[in-house]
Amino acid sequence: MKTVADIMTAAPIVVEVPGSRSDAINMMVRNKLTGLPVVRASDGKLMGIVSRRDIFRKFEEDQLSLIMKKNCITLDSDASILEAAKIFSEKRIHRLPIIEEGKLVGIITPTNLLHEIKDMKTVMTAEDVIRTTCVTAYEGEPLAYTVVAMRISDVSAVPVLDYKGKLVGILTDRDLFSDQTADKEAMSKLGIEDSELAGYRNVLPLFYAATNKYIPAETTVKDYMVKDPMTVFKKTPLNDVARIMLQNDFGQLPVHGTKDEIVGMLYDVDVLCALLRN
């Protein structure tokens, strides 16, 4: 059985405390990351984890120590990948710091485990592991409304439907980070120092969109959604779902039924059940 040391990302990029929200944002942007371990500047001790969603939830805070998740779950380097999969699946978290003798030596994410699943043979399918209520959006509704709904529901993606209830798009936290950040004032509020980095769409879009000052009243979901999104059939085997997620850098996929109706959303942490039940 493989251990987390076999698949972890060694010597991960970190951000330090004392530090600010801007420090974390800039580190994420420069390195195309959505979250980071937080260590103490004086001795490198792991203090917590910070993600774009943590900052979104507390975007009124500036001190990193008040934004990050403290007392985060960690694993030893000799822990099995099944133990990691169980934690991801049950806690629905996306980062596990790996510790040796009290020191941070690596980090593991669901993506590391999807690589294991794509090569498996499994009888489990997409519909077997859908575990969350599917929150949808209407293509014509105001973006500001949808952003608030996503925040309250604590979801990172919503399928977008037309007036007939047909799936026409998907809106993810990535899609909310657009070229509007070329506005220097908006960039400054996000804490991004280098305007050339604004195009990295996978960092902190929900925080940007949550500052309603920068969302024109006439902006609708349709303006930001990805049209005609890739989906998977409810009977698609989980190893194929893992492969599609990896090939396209997706953390979630809409699931459709026999008549192309939307039946739910499948997330990377759900797919990890293939390791636990196979």
C-alpha positions as CSV (number, residue, x, y, z in Angstrom):
1,M,0.0,0.0,0.0
2,K,1.4,3.4,-1.0
3,T,2.0,6.0,1.7
4,V,1.4,9.7,1.4
5,A,5.1,10.2,1.2
6,D,5.0,8.4,-2.2
7,I,2.6,10.9,-3.7
8,M,2.8,14.1,-1.8
9,T,4.2,17.4,-3.0
10,A,7.4,17.8,-1.1
11,A,8.7,21.1,0.3
12,P,5.4,23.0,-0.4
13,I,5.2,26.7,-0.9
14,V,4.1,28.4,2.3
15,V,3.1,31.8,3.6
16,E,4.3,33.1,7.0
17,V,2.7,34.7,10.1
18,P,2.8,37.4,11.1
19,G,1.5,38.3,7.7
20,S,-1.5,39.8,5.9
21,R,-4.2,38.8,3.6
22,S,-2.3,40.4,0.7
23,D,0.8,38.2,1.5
24,A,-1.3,35.1,1.0
25,I,-3.1,36.4,-2.1
26,N,0.2,37.4,-3.8
27,M,1.8,34.0,-3.0
28,M,-1.2,32.2,-4.4
29,V,-1.3,34.3,-7.5
30,R,2.4,34.0,-8.2
31,N,2.4,30.2,-7.9
32,K,-1.1,29.5,-9.3
33,L,-2.3,28.0,-6.1
34,T,-5.7,28.1,-4.3
35,G,-4.4,27.5,-0.8
36,L,-1.2,27.4,1.3
37,P,0.1,26.1,4.6
38,V,0.8,28.9,7.1
39,V,4.0,28.6,9.1
40,R,5.5,30.8,11.9
41,A,8.2,33.0,10.6
42,S,10.4,32.5,13.7
43,D,10.8,28.7,13.5
44,G,8.8,27.4,10.5
45,K,6.2,25.7,12.8
46,L,3.0,24.8,11.0
47,M,0.3,27.2,12.3
48,G,-2.6,26.5,9.9
49,I,-3.9,26.5,6.3
50,V,-5.3,29.4,4.3
51,S,-7.4,29.1,1.1
52,R,-9.1,31.5,-1.2
53,R,-12.4,30.4,0.3
54,D,-11.2,31.2,3.8
55,I,-10.4,34.7,2.6
56,F,-13.7,35.0,0.9
57,R,-15.5,34.1,4.1
58,K,-13.6,36.7,6.1
59,F,-12.8,39.3,3.5
60,E,-13.2,42.1,6.0
61,E,-10.1,40.8,7.9
62,D,-6.6,41.7,7.0
63,Q,-4.5,39.7,9.5
64,L,-3.6,36.3,8.2
65,S,-3.8,34.8,11.7
66,L,-7.5,35.7,11.8
67,I,-8.3,34.3,8.4
68,M,-6.4,31.0,8.3
69,K,-7.8,27.7,9.6
70,K,-6.0,26.8,12.9
71,N,-5.5,23.4,14.3
72,C,-5.7,21.8,10.8
73,I,-5.6,18.1,10.3
74,T,-2.1,16.7,9.5
75,L,-0.7,13.3,8.6
76,D,2.7,11.6,9.2
77,S,4.6,10.8,6.0
78,D,4.1,7.0,6.6
79,A,0.3,7.3,6.7
80,S,-1.5,5.3,4.0
81,I,-3.2,6.9,1.0
82,L,-6.4,5.3,2.2
83,E,-6.2,7.2,5.4
84,A,-5.7,10.5,3.5
85,A,-8.7,9.6,1.2
86,K,-10.9,8.9,4.2
87,I,-10.1,12.3,5.7
88,F,-10.7,14.2,2.5
89,S,-13.9,12.4,1.9
90,E,-15.3,12.7,5.4
91,K,-14.1,16.3,6.2
92,R,-14.4,17.6,2.6
93,I,-11.2,19.5,2.9
94,H,-8.6,19.9,0.1
95,R,-5.2,20.1,1.8
96,L,-3.4,17.8,4.2
97,P,0.0,19.0,5.5
98,I,2.5,16.1,6.0
99,I,4.6,16.3,9.1
100,E,7.8,14.6,10.1
101,E,9.2,15.1,13.6
102,G,7.0,18.2,13.9
103,K,8.3,19.8,10.7
104,L,6.3,20.4,7.5
105,V,7.7,18.2,4.8
106,G,4.9,18.1,2.2
107,I,1.3,18.5,1.3
108,I,-1.3,16.2,-0.3
109,T,-4.5,17.2,-2.1
110,P,-7.3,15.3,-3.7
111,T,-5.6,15.7,-7.1
112,N,-2.7,13.5,-5.8
113,L,-5.2,10.8,-5.2
114,L,-7.1,11.2,-8.4
115,H,-3.9,10.0,-10.2
116,E,-4.3,6.7,-8.3
117,I,-8.0,6.3,-9.1
118,K,-7.7,7.0,-12.9
119,D,-5.7,3.8,-13.3
120,M,-8.0,1.6,-11.1
121,K,-10.8,-0.8,-12.1
122,T,-13.9,0.2,-10.2
123,V,-17.6,-0.7,-10.4
124,M,-18.5,2.6,-8.7
125,T,-20.1,5.3,-10.8
126,A,-20.8,9.0,-10.6
127,E,-24.3,8.6,-9.2
128,D,-23.0,6.4,-6.4
129,V,-21.1,9.2,-4.7
130,I,-23.1,12.4,-5.2
131,R,-23.4,13.6,-1.7
132,T,-24.2,17.3,-1.8
133,T,-27.4,19.2,-2.6
134,C,-27.0,20.7,-6.0
135,V,-27.4,24.5,-5.9
136,T,-28.3,25.9,-9.4
137,A,-28.4,29.4,-10.9
138,Y,-30.5,30.9,-13.7
139,E,-28.5,32.4,-16.6
140,G,-30.3,35.7,-16.4
141,E,-30.1,36.4,-12.7
142,P,-27.8,39.2,-11.4
143,L,-24.3,38.0,-10.7
144,A,-24.2,39.8,-7.4
145,Y,-27.1,37.7,-6.2
146,T,-25.6,34.5,-7.3
147,V,-22.3,35.2,-5.6
148,V,-24.1,35.8,-2.3
149,A,-26.0,32.5,-2.8
150,M,-22.8,30.7,-3.5
151,R,-21.2,32.1,-0.3
152,I,-24.2,31.2,1.9
153,S,-24.4,27.7,0.4
154,D,-20.6,27.3,0.7
155,V,-20.3,25.9,-2.8
156,S,-17.5,26.7,-5.3
157,A,-19.5,25.9,-8.5
158,V,-23.1,26.0,-9.7
159,P,-24.7,24.6,-12.8
160,V,-26.5,27.3,-14.8
161,L,-29.9,26.7,-16.3
162,D,-32.0,28.5,-18.9
163,Y,-35.7,29.3,-18.5
164,K,-36.6,25.8,-19.6
165,G,-34.4,24.2,-16.9
166,K,-31.8,23.0,-19.4
167,L,-28.1,23.1,-18.5
168,V,-26.4,25.8,-20.5
169,G,-23.4,26.6,-18.4
170,I,-21.4,26.4,-15.2
171,L,-20.2,29.1,-12.9
172,T,-17.2,28.4,-10.8
173,D,-15.1,30.5,-8.4
174,R,-12.5,30.6,-11.2
175,D,-14.9,32.2,-13.6
176,L,-15.5,35.2,-11.4
177,F,-11.9,36.4,-11.6
178,S,-11.9,38.3,-14.9
179,D,-10.0,41.0,-16.8
180,Q,-11.9,43.6,-14.7
181,T,-9.1,43.2,-12.2
182,A,-7.0,45.4,-14.6
183,D,-8.7,48.2,-12.6
184,K,-5.9,49.3,-10.3
185,E,-8.2,50.1,-7.4
186,A,-9.7,46.6,-7.6
187,M,-6.3,45.1,-7.8
188,S,-5.2,47.0,-4.8
189,K,-8.2,45.9,-2.8
190,L,-7.3,42.3,-3.7
191,G,-3.7,42.9,-2.6
192,I,-2.3,41.9,-6.0
193,E,0.8,43.9,-6.6
194,D,1.8,42.9,-10.1
195,S,-0.9,43.7,-12.7
196,E,0.5,41.1,-15.0
197,L,-0.6,38.4,-12.6
198,A,-4.3,39.3,-12.8
199,G,-5.0,36.7,-15.5
200,Y,-4.4,33.7,-13.2
201,R,-8.1,32.8,-12.9
202,N,-7.7,30.2,-10.2
203,V,-6.9,32.5,-7.3
204,L,-9.3,34.3,-5.1
205,P,-12.1,35.1,-7.5
206,L,-14.8,34.8,-4.9
207,F,-13.2,37.5,-2.8
208,Y,-13.1,39.8,-5.8
209,A,-16.7,39.1,-6.7
210,A,-17.8,39.5,-3.1
211,T,-16.8,43.2,-3.1
212,N,-20.0,44.3,-4.8
213,K,-18.5,47.7,-5.6
214,Y,-16.8,46.0,-8.6
215,I,-19.9,44.2,-9.9
216,P,-22.0,46.3,-12.3
217,A,-25.7,46.0,-11.5
218,E,-26.5,44.8,-15.0
219,T,-23.9,42.0,-14.9
220,T,-25.6,38.6,-15.1
221,V,-24.5,35.0,-14.6
222,K,-24.5,34.5,-18.4
223,D,-21.7,37.1,-18.7
224,Y,-19.3,35.0,-16.6
225,M,-20.4,31.4,-16.9
226,V,-18.6,28.8,-19.1
227,K,-21.1,27.8,-21.8
228,D,-21.9,24.2,-22.7
229,P,-19.8,22.7,-19.9
230,M,-18.4,19.2,-19.9
231,T,-20.5,16.8,-18.0
232,V,-20.4,13.1,-17.0
233,F,-23.2,10.6,-17.3
234,K,-24.5,9.2,-14.0
235,K,-23.3,5.8,-14.9
236,T,-19.7,7.0,-15.7
237,P,-17.2,4.9,-13.8
238,L,-15.2,6.8,-11.2
239,N,-11.9,6.0,-12.7
240,D,-13.1,7.8,-15.9
241,V,-14.4,10.7,-13.8
242,A,-10.9,11.0,-12.2
243,R,-9.3,11.0,-15.6
244,I,-11.5,13.7,-17.0
245,M,-11.0,15.9,-13.9
246,L,-7.2,15.5,-14.2
247,Q,-7.1,16.2,-17.9
248,N,-9.1,19.3,-17.6
249,D,-8.0,20.6,-14.2
250,F,-11.6,20.4,-12.9
251,G,-12.5,20.1,-9.2
252,Q,-16.1,19.4,-10.0
253,L,-18.4,18.1,-12.9
254,P,-22.1,18.3,-13.5
255,V,-23.7,14.9,-13.7
256,H,-26.5,14.2,-16.2
257,G,-29.1,11.5,-16.5
258,T,-30.5,9.5,-19.4
259,K,-32.4,12.5,-20.9
260,D,-29.5,14.9,-20.3
261,E,-31.2,16.3,-17.2
262,I,-29.0,17.6,-14.5
263,V,-29.0,15.2,-11.5
264,G,-26.2,16.7,-9.4
265,M,-22.7,17.9,-9.0
266,L,-19.7,15.7,-8.3
267,Y,-16.6,17.0,-6.6
268,D,-13.1,15.7,-6.4
269,V,-13.4,14.7,-2.8
270,D,-16.5,12.6,-3.7
271,V,-14.5,10.6,-6.3
272,L,-12.1,9.5,-3.6
273,C,-14.7,7.1,-2.4
274,A,-13.4,4.8,-5.2
275,L,-10.3,4.1,-3.0
276,L,-12.3,3.5,0.1
277,R,-15.0,1.1,-1.2
278,N,-13.3,-0.7,-4.0
